[in-house]
Amino acid sequence: MKKLIFLFAFSIAVTNIFAQTDPNQIKKEGNDAFNAKNYPVAYAKFSEYLKQTNNQDSATAYYCGIAADEVKKYAEAVTFFDIAIQKKFNTGNAYARKALALDALKKTDEYVATLEEGLKVDPNNKTMIKNYGLHYLKAGLAAQKAGKAEEAEECFKKVIPLDHKSYKTNYTNGNITDYQAAALIMAIYINGMNYEETTSFTLAMAHSGEVLDLSELGMVVDKHSTGGIGDKITLILMPIIASLGIPSAKMSGRGLGFTGGTVDKLESIPGYNTNIDISEFINNVKNIGISLMGQTLNLAPADKKIYALRDTISCVESIPLIASSIMSKKIAAGAEKIVLEVTVGSGAFMKNIEDATKLSETMIGIGNLADKETICILTNMNQPIGYSIGNSLEVIEAVEALNGNMQDDVKDIILSLGSYMMKLAGKGDDIEQNKKMIMENINNKKALNKFKELIKNQGGDVSYIEDTSKFERAKYIIPIKSEKMGYIKSMDNEKIGYISSSLGAGRLKKEDKINDKVGIIINKKIGDKVNVGDLLGFIHSDDIEMGNNAVKEMQNCYEFSDEYVEKQKHILGIIK
């Protein structure tokens, strides 16, 4: 009897063992646990199943690798992904996951090798593209920081190359990753580009969105400035050009940082609409010869993405990239000829003549290769242009200029830019004669009347142009008095721009709101003799404390000399 009981118990035990180790049951339990995201159980069941079946099930090996990764058994995950790769199950993703497990194990060389092997099998795998690019981008940045330029360059070259011709369709729609683009930008930053490469890059960005065709308007000559403090030149120049019978079709941007934006200034005129569509823009030029609007959202969208990356990886100050950014928007805006004002000095992006000249030559090279005749005029930005900084304040000065009351620097810049715009438009090869024609249309009020026509046509209240006292003034107008005496030797123009922005006249961030009323009036400039207590200018502020602080900051923006200081030249060079 005892023997029978023992045999019965033994048979039950054996039956239970076989039930517990049945491979199909184990696999099912593993699948159930995996679907429930119970990865510890899933890993235990899958690994037992694979052991019993001699690793023949490639799909289960793949999912066992995922479960192992989730429970941080990275070495085991590598083993199971290798089984999936060997048996060609979901090969691309198996390589991608194996690489991540190796990265977690800090096996960098094997990680990179796995990505390279995987990309040969599945070259479009987004995870591997991203991780491969990110690895070499980080390595390149680290090498650059350590001063190892050659090593950095080799790292950037490892990133899958960016095809400029496919830039329109691949980068802007996300098929090319930011990591790839960042590596390209860094490589350009380190090595530069020749004119052909820069032009190819520029045209790719220009054609990444809408490209305007303005041929029906005749010979359109666009003007662009690299930016500066108190830059109201567009407000004055474009009506002059239109009054001379040259189509004046211009898109402008908003201000950011220490430079102002033409759109912000125009919008300080009550009712003026900068947000018009392209058809209205073109019809305006057809009907009255002029239209000034804000840039469309789809104008060179690749440039916007590239600029954001440049800012992130500290590659903003690259002449080929700056040139491409400027020229891509000009080409997309449809101009046939381009006159560029390249500002130079403390209140400009280009701080010295040498860099400004290089930038100019690069943009002219792009223009020539793109069949867009381009001229660059270098202007002085070591002090504000004119006497006003701030949106409505600059509109008021622009109206005064169109009435014939121009500051010397404004006049010189207007005459220089305008005369070359006339030349490119076929209105006269004699620059001096062109300048006389410009002054004639200022003196006879044709330019002013064209400005009024522009304002009225785009919904603005012309009465503000006829009587600028209608513009609302800031609550507090605080005098800036000199605490020193002597000749003004220099001005911290960039700081002056930031002071104006801090008052509310500009934006330090894109989302900042503009206060049209506030700003700075400048009474004294470089070369002027000043005594203690003399009036340097005025702060226009809606906040008294902020205004008083701005006064103190402005007083620190001037450097004085006991010796005579010459007045500054306004035009520093013309590059054709």
Legacy VTK file of the C-alpha trace (Angstrom):
# vtk DataFile Version 3.0
C-alpha trace
ASCII
DATASET POLYDATA
POINTS 576 float
0.000 0.000 0.000
2.787 2.374 0.914
4.462 1.569 -2.409
1.243 2.454 -4.281
0.893 5.744 -2.413
4.533 6.623 -3.203
4.141 5.787 -6.883
0.924 7.831 -7.076
2.580 10.834 -5.438
5.627 10.490 -7.657
3.471 10.415 -10.805
1.626 13.558 -9.697
4.914 15.355 -9.056
6.310 14.365 -12.427
3.104 15.495 -14.117
3.319 18.905 -12.364
6.959 19.377 -13.381
6.184 18.733 -17.036
3.156 21.032 -16.829
5.311 23.822 -15.429
8.039 23.409 -18.023
5.841 23.051 -21.085
7.453 25.504 -23.548
4.239 26.729 -25.124
2.719 27.483 -21.760
5.827 29.361 -20.659
5.819 31.408 -23.866
2.125 32.242 -23.362
2.773 33.369 -19.804
5.671 35.463 -21.061
3.519 37.094 -23.729
0.786 37.847 -21.195
3.308 39.422 -18.826
4.924 41.451 -21.655
1.548 42.800 -22.816
0.798 43.768 -19.222
4.221 45.495 -19.086
5.279 43.170 -16.308
8.792 43.004 -17.685
10.492 41.044 -14.844
8.090 38.136 -15.305
8.201 38.491 -19.103
11.994 38.285 -19.060
12.005 35.224 -16.766
9.429 33.377 -18.875
10.935 34.306 -22.284
14.478 33.433 -21.260
13.296 30.044 -19.872
11.345 29.342 -23.050
14.309 30.195 -25.276
16.588 28.009 -23.150
14.260 25.049 -23.593
13.861 25.632 -27.357
17.546 26.273 -28.027
17.006 29.941 -29.012
15.176 29.053 -32.197
12.318 31.553 -31.843
13.683 34.836 -33.221
10.560 36.884 -32.388
10.585 35.786 -28.763
14.316 36.521 -28.601
13.617 40.080 -29.785
10.911 40.660 -27.176
13.027 39.007 -24.502
15.721 41.564 -25.364
13.230 44.373 -24.821
12.147 42.902 -21.481
15.778 42.466 -20.411
16.461 46.081 -21.326
13.470 47.226 -19.261
14.801 45.438 -16.175
18.306 46.811 -16.865
19.855 43.482 -17.761
21.712 45.121 -20.606
24.276 42.408 -21.316
21.497 39.813 -21.597
19.547 42.211 -23.844
22.520 42.384 -26.231
22.602 38.570 -26.419
18.918 38.277 -27.294
19.005 41.091 -29.863
21.953 39.319 -31.496
19.749 36.223 -31.878
17.060 38.323 -33.571
19.650 39.929 -35.868
21.179 36.569 -36.757
17.787 35.156 -37.631
16.777 38.393 -39.434
13.749 39.249 -37.309
12.910 42.996 -37.248
16.575 43.530 -37.995
16.736 47.339 -38.073
14.996 47.800 -34.729
17.021 44.926 -33.244
20.228 46.771 -34.178
18.837 50.006 -32.786
17.898 48.406 -29.447
21.156 46.471 -29.219
23.041 49.746 -29.665
21.088 51.386 -26.849
21.878 48.456 -24.544
25.573 48.781 -25.400
25.371 52.505 -24.715
23.888 51.752 -21.282
26.865 49.427 -20.684
29.154 52.340 -21.687
30.671 50.245 -24.477
31.031 53.238 -26.784
33.064 51.613 -29.551
30.662 48.664 -29.802
27.711 51.096 -29.653
28.971 53.073 -32.648
29.945 49.924 -34.574
26.469 48.476 -34.031
24.833 51.652 -35.326
27.060 51.611 -38.404
26.249 47.928 -39.070
22.567 48.586 -38.510
22.437 51.554 -40.857
23.880 49.390 -43.639
20.915 47.058 -43.187
18.261 49.699 -42.517
19.578 53.124 -43.677
16.246 54.857 -43.009
15.868 53.756 -39.399
15.101 57.042 -37.609
16.274 55.867 -34.195
19.689 54.861 -35.493
20.035 57.993 -37.635
19.236 60.150 -34.624
21.560 58.337 -32.235
24.420 58.100 -34.704
24.154 61.795 -35.489
23.805 62.744 -31.821
26.874 60.744 -30.861
29.122 62.418 -33.400
27.591 65.827 -32.824
28.418 65.581 -29.111
31.877 64.262 -29.916
32.452 67.064 -32.402
31.317 69.741 -29.965
33.560 68.293 -27.262
36.532 68.234 -29.638
35.863 71.801 -30.734
35.640 72.960 -27.123
38.991 71.302 -26.470
40.528 73.134 -29.431
40.851 69.978 -31.568
39.517 71.382 -34.837
40.616 68.460 -37.048
39.100 65.887 -34.719
35.896 67.945 -34.565
35.723 68.097 -38.334
36.142 64.320 -38.641
33.334 63.806 -36.137
30.984 66.073 -38.068
31.815 64.298 -41.319
30.643 61.042 -39.761
27.109 62.328 -39.592
25.056 61.251 -42.574
25.620 64.002 -45.164
22.931 66.530 -45.891
22.030 66.805 -49.558
21.419 70.494 -50.276
19.211 69.680 -53.252
16.852 67.710 -51.062
16.863 70.314 -48.310
13.455 71.661 -49.246
11.686 68.377 -49.037
13.722 66.605 -46.409
14.695 69.068 -43.693
11.594 71.199 -43.484
9.343 68.128 -43.356
11.424 66.375 -40.734
13.017 63.578 -42.778
16.433 65.016 -42.024
17.018 65.287 -38.304
18.157 68.344 -36.379
21.251 66.370 -35.425
22.253 65.958 -39.056
21.577 69.619 -39.772
23.462 70.684 -36.645
26.481 68.671 -37.729
26.384 70.328 -41.144
26.137 73.772 -39.533
29.065 73.021 -37.257
31.143 71.773 -40.182
30.344 75.000 -42.085
31.186 77.031 -38.988
34.608 75.378 -38.740
35.548 75.105 -42.426
33.464 77.764 -44.154
32.127 77.363 -47.702
33.191 78.665 -51.096
30.814 80.854 -53.142
29.388 77.888 -55.076
28.658 75.913 -51.896
27.232 78.970 -50.140
25.000 79.730 -53.118
23.745 76.138 -53.251
22.964 76.294 -49.538
21.263 79.692 -49.943
19.090 78.610 -52.862
18.056 75.476 -51.002
16.817 77.603 -48.093
15.188 80.148 -50.419
13.236 77.392 -52.159
12.240 75.655 -48.921
9.039 77.697 -48.982
7.238 80.162 -51.183
9.304 82.078 -53.745
7.601 85.218 -55.007
7.492 86.086 -58.681
7.444 89.891 -58.964
8.377 90.023 -62.650
4.996 91.533 -63.552
5.918 94.617 -61.519
8.987 95.471 -63.599
12.513 95.849 -62.247
12.138 95.417 -58.477
15.191 96.479 -56.481
15.145 95.415 -52.843
17.033 97.026 -49.981
18.121 95.234 -46.860
20.032 96.280 -43.761
21.904 93.989 -41.389
20.354 96.018 -38.569
21.253 98.687 -36.110
20.140 101.239 -33.539
17.647 103.872 -34.675
17.426 102.417 -38.179
14.435 104.156 -39.772
16.041 104.197 -43.240
13.419 101.944 -44.893
10.609 104.289 -43.828
12.329 107.156 -45.629
14.017 105.435 -48.553
11.267 103.239 -49.977
8.767 106.111 -50.546
11.596 108.045 -52.230
12.305 105.109 -54.550
8.606 104.712 -55.357
8.294 108.452 -56.094
11.042 108.012 -58.718
8.974 105.415 -60.574
10.809 102.334 -59.279
8.528 99.546 -57.925
8.943 99.492 -54.161
7.887 96.055 -52.900
9.406 95.229 -49.538
8.883 92.691 -46.798
10.367 93.581 -43.437
10.789 91.867 -40.096
10.202 92.677 -36.458
12.855 93.782 -34.030
14.650 91.375 -31.705
17.543 92.042 -29.332
19.215 95.412 -29.665
18.026 96.109 -33.250
14.658 97.542 -34.184
12.210 96.229 -36.765
10.543 98.191 -39.580
7.246 96.352 -39.089
7.053 97.467 -35.442
7.633 101.075 -36.486
4.948 100.961 -39.177
2.470 99.409 -36.740
2.915 102.384 -34.397
0.876 104.315 -36.979
-2.777 103.745 -35.979
-4.561 101.421 -38.403
-1.570 100.502 -40.579
-1.832 96.874 -41.627
1.404 94.952 -42.209
-0.381 91.595 -42.269
-1.645 91.553 -45.866
-1.636 88.641 -48.284
0.666 88.375 -51.280
-1.986 89.241 -53.863
-2.819 92.489 -52.042
0.898 93.202 -51.684
1.437 92.894 -55.443
-1.724 94.846 -56.302
-0.626 97.690 -54.026
2.645 97.998 -55.919
0.781 97.866 -59.238
-1.652 100.578 -58.155
0.487 103.052 -56.213
4.051 101.806 -56.739
4.746 100.788 -53.146
3.837 98.290 -50.430
5.557 97.492 -47.137
4.433 94.374 -45.269
5.639 91.845 -42.726
7.410 88.715 -43.865
5.133 85.799 -44.713
5.328 82.743 -42.493
6.377 80.603 -45.435
9.276 82.759 -46.575
12.442 80.607 -46.424
11.168 78.365 -43.566
14.392 76.325 -43.640
16.291 79.480 -42.673
14.147 79.844 -39.554
14.928 76.259 -38.513
18.607 76.650 -39.292
18.848 79.945 -37.376
17.307 78.326 -34.290
19.914 75.549 -34.477
22.729 78.070 -35.003
21.661 79.846 -31.834
21.479 76.581 -29.874
24.981 75.390 -30.811
26.590 78.869 -30.744
27.213 79.096 -34.474
25.462 82.415 -35.138
28.652 84.322 -36.013
29.528 82.515 -39.221
29.880 84.654 -42.335
28.687 81.972 -44.837
25.674 81.215 -42.622
24.854 84.913 -42.051
25.167 85.583 -45.787
22.971 82.596 -46.649
20.329 83.642 -44.128
20.085 87.188 -45.520
20.240 86.258 -49.192
17.810 83.326 -48.944
15.079 85.707 -47.742
15.940 88.320 -50.362
15.827 85.732 -53.173
12.576 84.246 -51.828
11.060 87.741 -51.697
11.384 87.981 -55.474
13.733 90.953 -56.034
15.754 91.050 -59.259
18.431 93.400 -57.878
19.563 93.899 -54.290
21.253 96.762 -52.428
22.515 95.704 -49.012
23.404 98.027 -46.168
25.995 96.232 -44.052
26.258 98.048 -40.731
29.616 98.121 -38.942
30.443 98.988 -35.355
29.421 98.559 -31.727
25.692 98.573 -32.543
25.932 96.043 -35.385
26.495 92.304 -35.800
29.666 93.082 -37.755
31.990 94.840 -35.326
34.831 95.642 -37.745
35.447 96.548 -41.383
37.270 93.300 -42.149
34.356 91.033 -41.189
31.834 93.370 -42.834
33.838 93.265 -46.056
33.999 89.455 -45.984
30.251 89.274 -45.419
29.623 91.734 -48.264
31.860 89.859 -50.688
30.134 86.592 -49.784
26.652 88.032 -50.367
27.733 89.600 -53.650
29.180 86.222 -54.688
25.863 84.552 -53.884
23.961 87.251 -55.753
26.107 86.923 -58.863
25.810 83.124 -58.975
22.061 83.353 -58.366
21.709 85.946 -61.146
20.751 88.676 -58.657
23.007 91.695 -59.110
24.014 92.836 -55.635
25.799 95.886 -54.204
26.854 96.298 -50.564
27.260 99.631 -48.816
29.091 99.684 -45.484
27.634 102.157 -42.981
28.763 103.333 -39.557
26.917 101.838 -36.577
29.157 103.105 -33.769
26.360 105.494 -32.833
22.586 105.588 -33.410
21.263 106.571 -36.848
19.584 109.946 -36.655
18.415 111.224 -33.296
15.556 108.891 -32.312
15.331 105.322 -31.025
11.879 103.840 -30.548
8.956 103.069 -32.798
6.681 106.123 -32.986
9.682 108.359 -32.273
11.406 107.011 -35.387
8.272 107.430 -37.495
8.201 111.078 -36.432
11.846 111.500 -37.452
11.147 109.744 -40.777
8.344 112.209 -41.516
10.650 115.115 -40.668
13.278 113.666 -43.015
10.746 113.400 -45.840
9.942 117.039 -45.142
13.606 117.852 -45.787
14.824 117.992 -42.180
17.397 115.193 -42.126
20.275 114.446 -39.808
23.605 114.306 -41.667
24.037 110.555 -41.181
20.481 109.791 -42.319
20.969 111.964 -45.386
24.276 110.350 -46.369
22.866 106.824 -46.012
19.659 107.655 -47.889
21.539 109.253 -50.769
24.058 106.435 -51.032
21.572 103.558 -50.893
19.009 105.332 -53.041
21.415 106.355 -55.804
22.640 102.764 -56.220
19.084 101.425 -56.168
18.349 103.838 -59.019
21.409 102.614 -60.899
20.429 98.948 -60.578
16.882 99.801 -61.664
18.192 101.451 -64.831
17.224 104.972 -63.760
20.689 106.502 -64.120
24.359 105.480 -64.024
25.544 108.851 -62.703
25.514 108.448 -58.925
25.834 112.166 -58.198
22.984 112.987 -60.561
20.900 110.277 -58.897
21.499 111.929 -55.530
20.258 115.247 -56.931
17.075 113.562 -58.192
16.486 112.071 -54.749
16.854 115.458 -53.058
14.546 117.006 -55.633
11.765 114.520 -54.794
12.270 115.239 -51.106
12.151 119.006 -51.574
9.074 118.938 -53.828
7.263 116.612 -51.322
6.733 113.838 -53.897
8.422 111.334 -51.558
6.371 112.499 -48.563
3.157 112.262 -50.570
4.087 108.735 -51.632
4.586 107.821 -47.961
1.130 109.215 -47.161
-0.305 107.219 -50.050
1.314 104.057 -48.683
-0.071 104.648 -45.185
-3.595 105.342 -46.435
-3.580 102.400 -48.828
-2.762 99.947 -46.030
-5.329 101.267 -43.583
-3.228 103.752 -41.626
-4.407 107.123 -40.309
-2.690 109.681 -42.551
-3.506 112.505 -40.140
-0.675 111.244 -37.908
1.743 111.811 -40.776
0.308 115.255 -41.491
0.518 116.187 -37.812
3.017 114.055 -35.855
2.029 115.737 -32.580
-0.973 113.375 -32.629
1.297 110.456 -31.696
0.828 109.625 -28.037
3.867 110.474 -25.914
5.297 108.502 -22.994
4.239 109.508 -19.460
7.712 110.678 -18.479
10.240 112.516 -20.630
13.410 112.677 -18.558
16.493 114.697 -19.567
19.900 112.999 -19.783
22.500 115.511 -18.565
26.220 115.061 -18.947
28.226 114.506 -15.775
31.483 115.039 -17.641
33.014 117.507 -20.072
35.083 117.125 -23.227
34.677 115.770 -26.712
32.557 112.646 -27.086
35.073 109.971 -28.099
32.788 106.935 -28.361
29.308 105.621 -27.593
28.363 102.107 -26.472
25.785 101.779 -29.216
24.822 98.181 -28.506
24.149 99.052 -24.869
22.034 102.020 -25.990
19.980 99.603 -28.086
19.423 97.325 -25.105
18.481 100.285 -22.898
15.823 101.224 -25.441
14.549 97.620 -25.519
14.423 97.466 -21.719
12.152 100.530 -21.749
9.758 98.554 -23.970
10.779 99.886 -27.393
12.099 96.485 -28.493
12.056 92.799 -27.704
14.578 90.816 -25.736
12.400 87.732 -26.436
10.059 87.059 -29.368
7.008 87.053 -27.112
7.781 90.477 -25.566
5.227 93.209 -26.244
6.207 96.520 -27.795
5.440 99.910 -26.293
5.272 102.304 -29.267
5.649 105.443 -27.157
8.910 104.809 -25.329
12.489 105.209 -26.454
15.467 107.559 -26.482
16.217 110.910 -28.100
19.898 111.615 -28.803
21.135 115.212 -28.729
24.900 114.655 -28.801
27.058 112.302 -30.851
30.712 111.400 -31.387
32.828 114.499 -32.016
30.473 116.894 -30.217
31.901 119.087 -27.434
30.031 118.778 -24.144
30.142 120.637 -20.837
28.963 119.357 -17.457
25.176 119.695 -17.321
24.729 119.801 -21.093
21.786 117.884 -22.491
22.815 114.534 -24.007
19.236 113.570 -24.809
15.943 112.396 -23.307
14.485 109.145 -22.016
10.846 108.510 -22.950
9.391 106.063 -20.421
6.026 105.020 -18.986
7.696 104.015 -15.718
9.532 106.673 -13.698
11.894 104.280 -11.906
12.762 102.506 -15.133
13.267 105.868 -16.796
15.619 107.160 -14.093
17.654 103.950 -14.258
17.877 104.355 -18.036
19.238 107.896 -17.571
22.082 106.575 -15.391
22.832 103.797 -17.845
22.864 106.242 -20.769
25.342 108.516 -18.959
27.688 105.520 -18.784
27.421 104.909 -22.530
29.562 107.952 -23.387
33.358 108.106 -23.349
34.962 111.573 -23.347
38.317 112.970 -24.420
40.029 116.228 -23.575
41.386 116.377 -27.119
39.463 117.228 -30.274
37.595 114.250 -31.785
36.596 114.183 -35.453
33.038 113.512 -36.510
32.405 109.978 -37.695
32.172 109.021 -41.357
28.740 107.678 -42.226
29.608 105.707 -45.373
32.575 103.398 -44.816
32.789 101.741 -48.199
30.941 100.522 -51.280
31.515 96.974 -52.495
30.290 95.954 -55.931
LINES 1 577
576 0 1 2 3 4 5 6 7 8 9 10 11 12 13 14 15 16 17 18 19 20 21 22 23 24 25 26 27 28 29 30 31 32 33 34 35 36 37 38 39 40 41 42 43 44 45 46 47 48 49 50 51 52 53 54 55 56 57 58 59 60 61 62 63 64 65 66 67 68 69 70 71 72 73 74 75 76 77 78 79 80 81 82 83 84 85 86 87 88 89 90 91 92 93 94 95 96 97 98 99 100 101 102 103 104 105 106 107 108 109 110 111 112 113 114 115 116 117 118 119 120 121 122 123 124 125 126 127 128 129 130 131 132 133 134 135 136 137 138 139 140 141 142 143 144 145 146 147 148 149 150 151 152 153 154 155 156 157 158 159 160 161 162 163 164 165 166 167 168 169 170 171 172 173 174 175 176 177 178 179 180 181 182 183 184 185 186 187 188 189 190 191 192 193 194 195 196 197 198 199 200 201 202 203 204 205 206 207 208 209 210 211 212 213 214 215 216 217 218 219 220 221 222 223 224 225 226 227 228 229 230 231 232 233 234 235 236 237 238 239 240 241 242 243 244 245 246 247 248 249 250 251 252 253 254 255 256 257 258 259 260 261 262 263 264 265 266 267 268 269 270 271 272 273 274 275 276 277 278 279 280 281 282 283 284 285 286 287 288 289 290 291 292 293 294 295 296 297 298 299 300 301 302 303 304 305 306 307 308 309 310 311 312 313 314 315 316 317 318 319 320 321 322 323 324 325 326 327 328 329 330 331 332 333 334 335 336 337 338 339 340 341 342 343 344 345 346 347 348 349 350 351 352 353 354 355 356 357 358 359 360 361 362 363 364 365 366 367 368 369 370 371 372 373 374 375 376 377 378 379 380 381 382 383 384 385 386 387 388 389 390 391 392 393 394 395 396 397 398 399 400 401 402 403 404 405 406 407 408 409 410 411 412 413 414 415 416 417 418 419 420 421 422 423 424 425 426 427 428 429 430 431 432 433 434 435 436 437 438 439 440 441 442 443 444 445 446 447 448 449 450 451 452 453 454 455 456 457 458 459 460 461 462 463 464 465 466 467 468 469 470 471 472 473 474 475 476 477 478 479 480 481 482 483 484 485 486 487 488 489 490 491 492 493 494 495 496 497 498 499 500 501 502 503 504 505 506 507 508 509 510 511 512 513 514 515 516 517 518 519 520 521 522 523 524 525 526 527 528 529 530 531 532 533 534 535 536 537 538 539 540 541 542 543 544 545 546 547 548 549 550 551 552 553 554 555 556 557 558 559 560 561 562 563 564 565 566 567 568 569 570 571 572 573 574 575
